[in-house]
Amino acid sequence: MAERKSFLLRVDREVLDAVQRWANDDLRSLNSQVEYLLREALKRGGRPVRQSEDQRLTDISDAPDGAEE
Protein backbone atom coordinates (compact mmCIF):
# COMPACT_ATOMS: atom_id res chain seq x y z
CA MET A 1 0.00 0.00 0.00
CA ALA A 2 1.15 3.55 -0.70
CA GLU A 3 2.69 5.56 2.11
CA ARG A 4 0.16 7.78 3.88
CA LYS A 5 1.15 11.18 5.26
CA SER A 6 -0.69 13.37 7.72
CA PHE A 7 -0.97 17.15 7.57
CA LEU A 8 -2.93 19.88 9.28
CA LEU A 9 -5.63 21.57 7.22
CA ARG A 10 -7.31 24.74 8.40
CA VAL A 11 -10.70 25.20 6.79
CA ASP A 12 -13.79 27.31 7.34
CA ARG A 13 -16.34 25.57 9.60
CA GLU A 14 -19.16 25.85 7.01
CA VAL A 15 -16.98 24.24 4.34
CA LEU A 16 -16.01 21.43 6.69
CA ASP A 17 -19.64 20.82 7.65
CA ALA A 18 -20.70 20.70 3.99
CA VAL A 19 -17.92 18.23 3.13
CA GLN A 20 -18.89 16.10 6.15
CA ARG A 21 -22.52 15.96 4.94
CA TRP A 22 -21.31 15.00 1.45
CA ALA A 23 -19.07 12.29 2.94
CA ASN A 24 -22.01 10.93 4.90
CA ASP A 25 -24.13 10.84 1.73
CA ASP A 26 -21.35 8.97 -0.11
CA LEU A 27 -20.76 6.59 2.83
CA ARG A 28 -17.16 7.80 3.22
CA SER A 29 -15.18 9.14 6.13
CA LEU A 30 -14.41 12.84 6.10
CA ASN A 31 -10.75 12.05 5.42
CA SER A 32 -11.61 9.78 2.48
CA GLN A 33 -13.97 12.40 1.06
CA VAL A 34 -11.31 15.12 1.19
CA GLU A 35 -8.82 12.81 -0.55
CA TYR A 36 -11.44 11.87 -3.16
CA LEU A 37 -12.19 15.54 -3.85
CA LEU A 38 -8.48 16.37 -4.16
CA ARG A 39 -7.93 13.48 -6.59
CA GLU A 40 -10.93 14.54 -8.69
CA ALA A 41 -9.69 18.14 -8.80
CA LEU A 42 -6.24 16.93 -9.86
CA LYS A 43 -7.78 14.83 -12.68
CA ARG A 44 -9.90 17.75 -13.90
CA GLY A 45 -6.86 20.01 -13.78
CA GLY A 46 -4.87 17.62 -15.96
CA ARG A 47 -2.61 16.57 -13.07
CA PRO A 48 -3.68 12.99 -12.29
CA VAL A 49 -1.97 11.10 -9.50
CA ARG A 50 -0.10 8.00 -10.58
CA GLN A 51 -1.22 5.08 -8.43
CA SER A 52 0.16 1.61 -7.89
CA GLU A 53 -2.05 -1.34 -8.81
CA ASP A 54 -2.57 -2.07 -5.08
CA GLN A 55 -3.88 1.46 -4.47
CA ARG A 56 -6.27 1.30 -7.46
CA LEU A 57 -7.73 -1.95 -6.13
CA THR A 58 -8.12 -0.41 -2.66
CA ASP A 59 -9.88 2.66 -4.11
CA ILE A 60 -12.33 0.49 -6.06
CA SER A 61 -13.13 -1.69 -3.04
CA ASP A 62 -13.75 1.44 -0.91
CA ALA A 63 -16.24 2.90 -3.41
CA PRO A 64 -19.97 2.67 -2.60
CA ASP A 65 -21.74 -0.29 -4.25
CA GLY A 66 -21.87 0.03 -8.02
CA ALA A 67 -19.67 3.12 -8.12
CA GLU A 68 -16.09 2.92 -9.27
CA GLU A 69 -13.94 5.99 -8.70
Biopython code that builds the backbone (N, CA, C, O; Angstrom):
import numpy as np
from Bio.PDB.StructureBuilder import StructureBuilder

atoms = [
    (1, "MET", "N", (0.839, -1.179, 0.000)),
    (1, "MET", "CA", (0.000, 0.000, 0.000)),
    (1, "MET", "C", (0.883, 1.241, 0.000)),
    (1, "MET", "O", (1.983, 1.231, 0.553)),
    (2, "ALA", "N", (0.399, 2.299, -0.618)),
    (2, "ALA", "CA", (1.152, 3.545, -0.703)),
    (2, "ALA", "C", (1.325, 4.166, 0.681)),
    (2, "ALA", "O", (0.481, 4.010, 1.564)),
    (3, "GLU", "N", (2.431, 4.867, 0.844)),
    (3, "GLU", "CA", (2.689, 5.558, 2.110)),
    (3, "GLU", "C", (1.651, 6.649, 2.323)),
    (3, "GLU", "O", (1.323, 7.389, 1.395)),
    (4, "ARG", "N", (1.140, 6.750, 3.527)),
    (4, "ARG", "CA", (0.164, 7.777, 3.877)),
    (4, "ARG", "C", (0.860, 8.823, 4.742)),
    (4, "ARG", "O", (1.639, 8.484, 5.633)),
    (5, "LYS", "N", (0.573, 10.097, 4.474)),
    (5, "LYS", "CA", (1.149, 11.179, 5.261)),
    (5, "LYS", "C", (0.019, 11.991, 5.868)),
    (5, "LYS", "O", (-1.051, 12.132, 5.276)),
    (6, "SER", "N", (0.264, 12.512, 7.028)),
    (6, "SER", "CA", (-0.694, 13.372, 7.717)),
    (6, "SER", "C", (-0.270, 14.823, 7.563)),
    (6, "SER", "O", (0.917, 15.132, 7.460)),
    (7, "PHE", "N", (-1.271, 15.719, 7.548)),
    (7, "PHE", "CA", (-0.967, 17.146, 7.568)),
    (7, "PHE", "C", (-2.162, 17.888, 8.147)),
    (7, "PHE", "O", (-3.292, 17.402, 8.104)),
    (8, "LEU", "N", (-1.901, 19.050, 8.679)),
    (8, "LEU", "CA", (-2.931, 19.883, 9.280)),
    (8, "LEU", "C", (-3.583, 20.722, 8.187)),
    (8, "LEU", "O", (-2.894, 21.320, 7.361)),
    (9, "LEU", "N", (-4.896, 20.761, 8.187)),
    (9, "LEU", "CA", (-5.634, 21.566, 7.218)),
    (9, "LEU", "C", (-6.574, 22.486, 7.969)),
    (9, "LEU", "O", (-7.437, 22.028, 8.718)),
    (10, "ARG", "N", (-6.410, 23.766, 7.772)),
    (10, "ARG", "CA", (-7.313, 24.737, 8.395)),
    (10, "ARG", "C", (-8.365, 25.087, 7.352)),
    (10, "ARG", "O", (-8.042, 25.460, 6.224)),
    (11, "VAL", "N", (-9.614, 24.962, 7.740)),
    (11, "VAL", "CA", (-10.701, 25.202, 6.790)),
    (11, "VAL", "C", (-11.882, 25.842, 7.521)),
    (11, "VAL", "O", (-12.107, 25.596, 8.706)),
    (12, "ASP", "N", (-12.612, 26.648, 6.805)),
    (12, "ASP", "CA", (-13.787, 27.315, 7.338)),
    (12, "ASP", "C", (-14.796, 26.272, 7.844)),
    (12, "ASP", "O", (-15.001, 25.247, 7.193)),
    (13, "ARG", "N", (-15.413, 26.522, 8.975)),
    (13, "ARG", "CA", (-16.341, 25.573, 9.602)),
    (13, "ARG", "C", (-17.482, 25.182, 8.654)),
    (13, "ARG", "O", (-17.846, 24.009, 8.586)),
    (14, "GLU", "N", (-18.050, 26.152, 7.920)),
    (14, "GLU", "CA", (-19.158, 25.850, 7.013)),
    (14, "GLU", "C", (-18.728, 24.919, 5.883)),
    (14, "GLU", "O", (-19.488, 24.044, 5.470)),
    (15, "VAL", "N", (-17.505, 25.111, 5.386)),
    (15, "VAL", "CA", (-16.979, 24.240, 4.341)),
    (15, "VAL", "C", (-16.800, 22.827, 4.890)),
    (15, "VAL", "O", (-17.183, 21.846, 4.253)),
    (16, "LEU", "N", (-16.221, 22.741, 6.067)),
    (16, "LEU", "CA", (-16.006, 21.430, 6.686)),
    (16, "LEU", "C", (-17.330, 20.707, 6.927)),
    (16, "LEU", "O", (-17.438, 19.509, 6.670)),
    (17, "ASP", "N", (-18.331, 21.427, 7.417)),
    (17, "ASP", "CA", (-19.638, 20.816, 7.653)),
    (17, "ASP", "C", (-20.263, 20.324, 6.353)),
    (17, "ASP", "O", (-20.859, 19.247, 6.320)),
    (18, "ALA", "N", (-20.133, 21.103, 5.288)),
    (18, "ALA", "CA", (-20.695, 20.700, 3.992)),
    (18, "ALA", "C", (-19.991, 19.459, 3.453)),
    (18, "ALA", "O", (-20.641, 18.561, 2.917)),
    (19, "VAL", "N", (-18.667, 19.402, 3.593)),
    (19, "VAL", "CA", (-17.918, 18.229, 3.130)),
    (19, "VAL", "C", (-18.267, 17.016, 3.989)),
    (19, "VAL", "O", (-18.334, 15.899, 3.475)),
    (20, "GLN", "N", (-18.487, 17.213, 5.273)),
    (20, "GLN", "CA", (-18.889, 16.099, 6.145)),
    (20, "GLN", "C", (-20.245, 15.544, 5.722)),
    (20, "GLN", "O", (-20.427, 14.327, 5.681)),
    (21, "ARG", "N", (-21.202, 16.424, 5.405)),
    (21, "ARG", "CA", (-22.516, 15.958, 4.939)),
    (21, "ARG", "C", (-22.382, 15.172, 3.637)),
    (21, "ARG", "O", (-23.026, 14.138, 3.457)),
    (22, "TRP", "N", (-21.541, 15.672, 2.731)),
    (22, "TRP", "CA", (-21.306, 14.999, 1.455)),
    (22, "TRP", "C", (-20.671, 13.629, 1.700)),
    (22, "TRP", "O", (-21.059, 12.642, 1.075)),
    (23, "ALA", "N", (-19.709, 13.573, 2.597)),
    (23, "ALA", "CA", (-19.067, 12.294, 2.937)),
    (23, "ALA", "C", (-20.099, 11.318, 3.490)),
    (23, "ALA", "O", (-20.097, 10.144, 3.122)),
    (24, "ASN", "N", (-20.965, 11.784, 4.354)),
    (24, "ASN", "CA", (-22.011, 10.928, 4.900)),
    (24, "ASN", "C", (-22.911, 10.392, 3.789)),
    (24, "ASN", "O", (-23.259, 9.211, 3.786)),
    (25, "ASP", "N", (-23.287, 11.253, 2.849)),
    (25, "ASP", "CA", (-24.134, 10.838, 1.730)),
    (25, "ASP", "C", (-23.447, 9.779, 0.871)),
    (25, "ASP", "O", (-24.099, 8.870, 0.357)),
    (26, "ASP", "N", (-22.122, 9.900, 0.720)),
    (26, "ASP", "CA", (-21.346, 8.966, -0.115)),
    (26, "ASP", "C", (-20.812, 7.773, 0.679)),
    (26, "ASP", "O", (-20.061, 6.954, 0.148)),
    (27, "LEU", "N", (-21.204, 7.680, 1.956)),
    (27, "LEU", "CA", (-20.757, 6.586, 2.829)),
    (27, "LEU", "C", (-19.234, 6.521, 2.931)),
    (27, "LEU", "O", (-18.640, 5.444, 2.897)),
    (28, "ARG", "N", (-18.612, 7.705, 3.059)),
    (28, "ARG", "CA", (-17.162, 7.803, 3.224)),
    (28, "ARG", "C", (-16.864, 8.520, 4.531)),
    (28, "ARG", "O", (-17.712, 9.221, 5.083)),
    (29, "SER", "N", (-15.643, 8.330, 5.014)),
    (29, "SER", "CA", (-15.177, 9.141, 6.133)),
    (29, "SER", "C", (-14.863, 10.534, 5.602)),
    (29, "SER", "O", (-14.717, 10.733, 4.396)),
    (30, "LEU", "N", (-14.764, 11.481, 6.502)),
    (30, "LEU", "CA", (-14.408, 12.842, 6.105)),
    (30, "LEU", "C", (-13.043, 12.846, 5.428)),
    (30, "LEU", "O", (-12.860, 13.502, 4.403)),
    (31, "ASN", "N", (-12.088, 12.118, 5.994)),
    (31, "ASN", "CA", (-10.755, 12.054, 5.424)),
    (31, "ASN", "C", (-10.786, 11.484, 3.998)),
    (31, "ASN", "O", (-10.155, 12.031, 3.094)),
    (32, "SER", "N", (-11.514, 10.398, 3.806)),
    (32, "SER", "CA", (-11.610, 9.783, 2.478)),
    (32, "SER", "C", (-12.285, 10.722, 1.481)),
    (32, "SER", "O", (-11.905, 10.768, 0.312)),
    (33, "GLN", "N", (-13.280, 11.464, 1.943)),
    (33, "GLN", "CA", (-13.975, 12.397, 1.057)),
    (33, "GLN", "C", (-13.046, 13.521, 0.616)),
    (33, "GLN", "O", (-13.042, 13.897, -0.556)),
    (34, "VAL", "N", (-12.262, 14.058, 1.540)),
    (34, "VAL", "CA", (-11.314, 15.121, 1.189)),
    (34, "VAL", "C", (-10.299, 14.588, 0.175)),
    (34, "VAL", "O", (-9.996, 15.267, -0.806)),
    (35, "GLU", "N", (-9.773, 13.388, 0.400)),
    (35, "GLU", "CA", (-8.822, 12.814, -0.546)),
    (35, "GLU", "C", (-9.475, 12.579, -1.902)),
    (35, "GLU", "O", (-8.863, 12.851, -2.935)),
    (36, "TYR", "N", (-10.701, 12.081, -1.913)),
    (36, "TYR", "CA", (-11.440, 11.866, -3.158)),
    (36, "TYR", "C", (-11.592, 13.193, -3.913)),
    (36, "TYR", "O", (-11.339, 13.256, -5.116)),
    (37, "LEU", "N", (-12.000, 14.240, -3.213)),
    (37, "LEU", "CA", (-12.188, 15.544, -3.853)),
    (37, "LEU", "C", (-10.878, 16.098, -4.409)),
    (37, "LEU", "O", (-10.859, 16.682, -5.491)),
    (38, "LEU", "N", (-9.790, 15.915, -3.673)),
    (38, "LEU", "CA", (-8.483, 16.366, -4.157)),
    (38, "LEU", "C", (-8.074, 15.607, -5.422)),
    (38, "LEU", "O", (-7.590, 16.205, -6.383)),
    (39, "ARG", "N", (-8.274, 14.283, -5.414)),
    (39, "ARG", "CA", (-7.928, 13.481, -6.591)),
    (39, "ARG", "C", (-8.762, 13.879, -7.802)),
    (39, "ARG", "O", (-8.242, 13.975, -8.914)),
    (40, "GLU", "N", (-10.059, 14.112, -7.588)),
    (40, "GLU", "CA", (-10.928, 14.540, -8.693)),
    (40, "GLU", "C", (-10.495, 15.901, -9.237)),
    (40, "GLU", "O", (-10.479, 16.107, -10.450)),
    (41, "ALA", "N", (-10.150, 16.817, -8.358)),
    (41, "ALA", "CA", (-9.689, 18.136, -8.795)),
    (41, "ALA", "C", (-8.382, 18.018, -9.581)),
    (41, "ALA", "O", (-8.192, 18.720, -10.574)),
    (42, "LEU", "N", (-7.495, 17.145, -9.149)),
    (42, "LEU", "CA", (-6.239, 16.930, -9.865)),
    (42, "LEU", "C", (-6.502, 16.361, -11.268)),
    (42, "LEU", "O", (-5.875, 16.783, -12.240)),
    (43, "LYS", "N", (-7.425, 15.408, -11.364)),
    (43, "LYS", "CA", (-7.776, 14.834, -12.676)),
    (43, "LYS", "C", (-8.332, 15.907, -13.598)),
    (43, "LYS", "O", (-7.906, 16.032, -14.746)),
    (44, "ARG", "N", (-9.293, 16.689, -13.086)),
    (44, "ARG", "CA", (-9.904, 17.752, -13.897)),
    (44, "ARG", "C", (-8.882, 18.803, -14.311)),
    (44, "ARG", "O", (-9.001, 19.404, -15.379)),
    (45, "GLY", "N", (-7.892, 19.018, -13.480)),
    (45, "GLY", "CA", (-6.860, 20.006, -13.781)),
    (45, "GLY", "C", (-5.735, 19.455, -14.648)),
    (45, "GLY", "O", (-4.745, 20.141, -14.902)),
    (46, "GLY", "N", (-5.890, 18.216, -15.100)),
    (46, "GLY", "CA", (-4.866, 17.621, -15.958)),
    (46, "GLY", "C", (-3.613, 17.213, -15.200)),
    (46, "GLY", "O", (-2.533, 17.130, -15.785)),
    (47, "ARG", "N", (-3.746, 16.960, -13.912)),
    (47, "ARG", "CA", (-2.611, 16.570, -13.067)),
    (47, "ARG", "C", (-2.933, 15.297, -12.289)),
    (47, "ARG", "O", (-2.869, 15.288, -11.060)),
    (48, "PRO", "N", (-3.280, 14.219, -13.000)),
    (48, "PRO", "CA", (-3.680, 12.987, -12.288)),
    (48, "PRO", "C", (-2.543, 12.412, -11.459)),
    (48, "PRO", "O", (-1.366, 12.579, -11.780)),
    (49, "VAL", "N", (-2.918, 11.743, -10.400)),
    (49, "VAL", "CA", (-1.966, 11.099, -9.503)),
    (49, "VAL", "C", (-1.694, 9.713, -10.044)),
    (49, "VAL", "O", (-2.627, 8.969, -10.346)),
    (50, "ARG", "N", (-0.440, 9.362, -10.168)),
    (50, "ARG", "CA", (-0.095, 8.003, -10.582)),
    (50, "ARG", "C", (-0.241, 7.102, -9.368)),
    (50, "ARG", "O", (0.297, 7.391, -8.299)),
    (51, "GLN", "N", (-0.979, 6.000, -9.541)),
    (51, "GLN", "CA", (-1.217, 5.080, -8.432)),
    (51, "GLN", "C", (-0.653, 3.710, -8.760)),
    (51, "GLN", "O", (-0.582, 3.313, -9.923)),
    (52, "SER", "N", (-0.255, 2.998, -7.723)),
    (52, "SER", "CA", (0.159, 1.615, -7.888)),
    (52, "SER", "C", (-1.088, 0.763, -8.089)),
    (52, "SER", "O", (-2.193, 1.202, -7.769)),
    (53, "GLU", "N", (-0.928, -0.432, -8.609)),
    (53, "GLU", "CA", (-2.053, -1.343, -8.805)),
    (53, "GLU", "C", (-2.742, -1.634, -7.473)),
    (53, "GLU", "O", (-3.970, -1.696, -7.421)),
    (54, "ASP", "N", (-1.973, -1.813, -6.393)),
    (54, "ASP", "CA", (-2.565, -2.069, -5.085)),
    (54, "ASP", "C", (-3.486, -0.931, -4.659)),
    (54, "ASP", "O", (-4.573, -1.183, -4.137)),
    (55, "GLN", "N", (-3.071, 0.314, -4.872)),
    (55, "GLN", "CA", (-3.883, 1.460, -4.468)),
    (55, "GLN", "C", (-5.158, 1.541, -5.301)),
    (55, "GLN", "O", (-6.219, 1.848, -4.758)),
    (56, "ARG", "N", (-5.085, 1.270, -6.620)),
    (56, "ARG", "CA", (-6.274, 1.298, -7.459)),
    (56, "ARG", "C", (-7.288, 0.260, -6.974)),
    (56, "ARG", "O", (-8.486, 0.541, -6.925)),
    (57, "LEU", "N", (-6.826, -0.912, -6.624)),
    (57, "LEU", "CA", (-7.729, -1.954, -6.129)),
    (57, "LEU", "C", (-8.357, -1.544, -4.808)),
    (57, "LEU", "O", (-9.533, -1.819, -4.572)),
    (58, "THR", "N", (-7.588, -0.887, -3.938)),
    (58, "THR", "CA", (-8.116, -0.412, -2.665)),
    (58, "THR", "C", (-9.172, 0.650, -2.900)),
    (58, "THR", "O", (-10.222, 0.620, -2.256)),
    (59, "ASP", "N", (-8.922, 1.600, -3.816)),
    (59, "ASP", "CA", (-9.884, 2.655, -4.107)),
    (59, "ASP", "C", (-11.195, 2.078, -4.621)),
    (59, "ASP", "O", (-12.269, 2.529, -4.221)),
    (60, "ILE", "N", (-11.120, 1.095, -5.496)),
    (60, "ILE", "CA", (-12.330, 0.489, -6.055)),
    (60, "ILE", "C", (-13.110, -0.228, -4.963)),
    (60, "ILE", "O", (-14.336, -0.123, -4.915)),
    (61, "SER", "N", (-12.430, -0.952, -4.089)),
    (61, "SER", "CA", (-13.130, -1.690, -3.037)),
    (61, "SER", "C", (-13.727, -0.754, -1.997)),
    (61, "SER", "O", (-14.666, -1.143, -1.303)),
    (62, "ASP", "N", (-13.214, 0.471, -1.865)),
    (62, "ASP", "CA", (-13.747, 1.443, -0.910)),
    (62, "ASP", "C", (-14.936, 2.219, -1.466)),
    (62, "ASP", "O", (-15.651, 2.880, -0.713)),
    (63, "ALA", "N", (-15.155, 2.142, -2.787)),
    (63, "ALA", "CA", (-16.240, 2.899, -3.414)),
    (63, "ALA", "C", (-17.589, 2.317, -2.993)),
    (63, "ALA", "O", (-17.699, 1.116, -2.748)),
    (64, "PRO", "N", (-18.627, 3.176, -2.907)),
    (64, "PRO", "CA", (-19.965, 2.666, -2.603)),
    (64, "PRO", "C", (-20.397, 1.655, -3.667)),
    (64, "PRO", "O", (-19.907, 1.702, -4.795)),
    (65, "ASP", "N", (-21.298, 0.753, -3.325)),
    (65, "ASP", "CA", (-21.743, -0.291, -4.250)),
    (65, "ASP", "C", (-22.111, 0.283, -5.605)),
    (65, "ASP", "O", (-22.861, 1.253, -5.710)),
    (66, "GLY", "N", (-21.554, -0.349, -6.652)),
    (66, "GLY", "CA", (-21.874, 0.033, -8.018)),
    (66, "GLY", "C", (-21.183, 1.272, -8.513)),
    (66, "GLY", "O", (-21.418, 1.689, -9.647)),
    (67, "ALA", "N", (-20.340, 1.877, -7.709)),
    (67, "ALA", "CA", (-19.669, 3.122, -8.123)),
    (67, "ALA", "C", (-18.166, 2.932, -8.069)),
    (67, "ALA", "O", (-17.586, 2.767, -6.996)),
    (68, "GLU", "N", (-17.544, 2.958, -9.234)),
    (68, "GLU", "CA", (-16.088, 2.922, -9.275)),
    (68, "GLU", "C", (-15.579, 4.328, -9.381)),
    (68, "GLU", "O", (-16.162, 5.149, -10.089)),
    (69, "GLU", "N", (-14.503, 4.623, -8.690)),
    (69, "GLU", "CA", (-13.942, 5.985, -8.704)),
    (69, "GLU", "C", (-13.032, 6.165, -9.874)),
    (69, "GLU", "O", (-12.465, 7.242, -10.056)),
]
sb = StructureBuilder()
sb.init_structure("model")
sb.init_model(0)
sb.init_chain("A")
sb.init_seg("    ")
for serial, (resi, resn, name, xyz) in enumerate(atoms, 1):
    if name == "N":
        sb.init_residue(resn, " ", resi, " ")
    sb.init_atom(name, np.array(xyz, "f"), 0.0, 1.0, " ", f" {name:<3s}", serial, name[0])
structure = sb.get_structure()
